[in-house]
Amino acid sequence: MSSQLLRAAFVLSAVAISSQASAAPDFAACFSLKPGVSFGAERTTVSIEKAKFMGQDAIAVTQSEGGVSSASFYDASGRKLLGNVRYGISAMGGDAKAPLMTESYSKAPEFPGKAAPGAKFKLSGSGKLENHADETSTPLEYEGFSDYTFVGFEDLATKIDYKDRTFSNTCHLSAEFEGGRMEAWYAPGFGRVKFERYSGDSLLMAEEIDSVIQE
């Protein structure tokens, strides 16, 4: 091979490597959920597992704090919310493993598959709420945050088990509602790892991953 061809091959190879190294972050990847991951955030323990919800394959994100547990069920992408389950409270004589209320969506709230920084989108949904205690079923409208802005990809520097750790290319989302706003950061495999809620400019609550139990 001539020196000219060798130089051309080297340049093409370098460009390919550089392109891979600087590949654009993926919005959809931020919402991916890895079964087996579990972590702590303040006083809450979050665990991610494969599950069944209303007869279909799902991924369950269970939050537990002080003997109270609830789970949100997503599709395989982690972007579509299939429903939520609130479990009994053992301290009040309930069964901590038995569903107390089940919310299921026939029209599911779903984050878009693609978004560029600055993009705005809405979440909405409808379904039914089943109260297992009195065996009633009522119509349900999604009551979560609805008007979102994708702020952008950010490297989230934090302390995990008292050691510095950075979650690269998290998706920072902001949602406004009457009188306030929320800020949330999503990391691939973990889902939401940081959350802040404001009333005006006053911080009402904040929650951030601070320990990793399994990943």
N, C-alpha and C positions, 0 to 999 in steps of 0.2 A: 504494500500500500504506500502511495506517495505521501510525502510529508504534508502536502496540502490536504489530502483526504484525512490523514490522521488528525490534523488540527481541526478540521470540520467535525469529525466524529467526537473529538474531545469537547468542543463547544456545545454540540447537541446534547451530549451526556451531562455536561455541567448545567445546562438550561433545564433539563428534565429533573435533575436532583434538586435544583433551586426551586423549581415549580412545586415539587412535592413538599418540600420543607416549608414553603410559604403558602400552602393551600389554604384557601379561605375557610374560616370556621363555618360550621353547619348549624343553622338555627334549629332544625328538627332534632339534631343530636342532643341538644341541651335537655330535652324532655325525656330522653331514653331512661329506662329504669332497669337496673340490673338485679335480678333475683338473687338473694343471698346477702345483699348489702344491708347493713344496719348501722345506725349512728345515733349520737345524742345531740340535742340542741336545747341548751338551758336545762329544764327539768323534764323534757320530753324525749322519749326513745322512739325512733322511727325504724321500722323494718320493712323490707321489700321482698315479696315472695310471689311465686306463681300461685294462681288461685282459680276458682270457678266463681262466676257471678251470673246469676239468672240463667244457668245452664251453658254459659260460654266461657272460653278461655280468657283469662284476665291476669293482670298484675295488681296485687294488693299492696297499698302503702298504708301500714298500720301505725297509728300514733298512740302511745300509752303514757299516761302520767297519773301518778297517785291512785292507781287501781281503776282508772277510767280509760277505756279504749274505744277508738273508732277507726274505721278503715275506708279508704277511697280506692275504687277499682277502676283501672284504666285498660285500654286496649294495648296491643303489643307495642305500639309506637310511643305510648306514654303521653300522647297529646289529647286523646279523647277520653273524657270522664264518663264512665258507664254508670256509676252510682256510688252511694255512700252507705255505710252501715254503722249505726251506733249500738254498742253492746251494753249489757246490763252492768250495773255498778255493784260489785261484790260487797262493798262496805255498807250498802243499803239493802243487802239481802238478795241482790240480783245475781244472775249467772253471767260472769264476765265473758263467757264464750258464746252466749246466746244473743242473737240479734234482738235489740229492743225496737229499733226503727230502721227501715230500709228505704232509701231513696233510689229509684231507678229511672233512667232517662231513655225515652223512645226517640227523642230529638236530643242528641248529646252535645254538651259544650265541647268544643274542640279548638285547640290552638292550630294556627295554619302551619303547613309544612315548610313554607319559606317566608322569610321576612327580611327586609333590609333595615338597618338602623334608621330610626325615625318613623318607621311604618306604624300605622294605627289600625286596629282591628277590634271587633266586638265578639264577646262570648255570650251565647244565649242557649237555652235548653228548656225542655219540658218533659214531664213524665208523671210518675205517681209516687206518693209517700204511703208506705204501709206501716201502721202502728201494730206491732205484734202483741202488745198487751191487751188491747181491746178489739183486735182483729178488724180494724177499719182500713180503708184505702181511700185516699183523697188525691185530687189533681195536684201536681207539683210544677212550679216554675223555678228555674235556676235563679238562686239568690246570691250567687257569688259576684265577684268583681266582673264588670262587663266591658267598660271602655278602656282598652289597653293601648299603650305606646311601647314599641320596642326601642328602648334607649340605645342599646348596642351591645357588642361583645366586650366583656371585661375580664381581666385576670383578678380573681378575688383572693386577696391575701388575708389569711386568718391564722388562728392558733388552734391546732388539733392536738389534744392531749398535751397541752402546754408547749408544743413545738410549732415552729413556723411552717406553714404549708400554703401553697398557692394553687387554686383551682383555675386552670387556664380556660379562656374563652367561654366563661359562663354567659348566659343570656340575662341581661338586666331588663326587667319589665317594670313599667309604671302604670298604675290605674287610678283614675280620678273618680271620686264619688262626691255626693253632696257634703260639703264641709270638710273634705279631707282627701287623702290619697294614700296609696300603698306603693311600696317598692319591693321587688322580689328578684332574687338571683337563682337561676337554675343551672345545675352542673350535670354533664353527661353521666348517666349511671346512677346518680343520687337523687335527681329531681330537685325540688326546692331546697336550697341550703342556707338561704338568708331571707329574712322577711322584716319589713318595717311598716308600721301603720302610723299615719299622722292625722291630727286634727288641726287644720290650718298649717302652721309651721311647727306645732308642738308634737314631739314624738310620744305616741301613746303606748306603743309596745314594740319590742324588737326581739327577734329570735334568730340565732345563727348556729350553724353546726360547730360543735366544740370538741367532739370526740368521735372516733370511728371504732365501732365494735368489730365489724367484719366488712371486707370489700373484695 
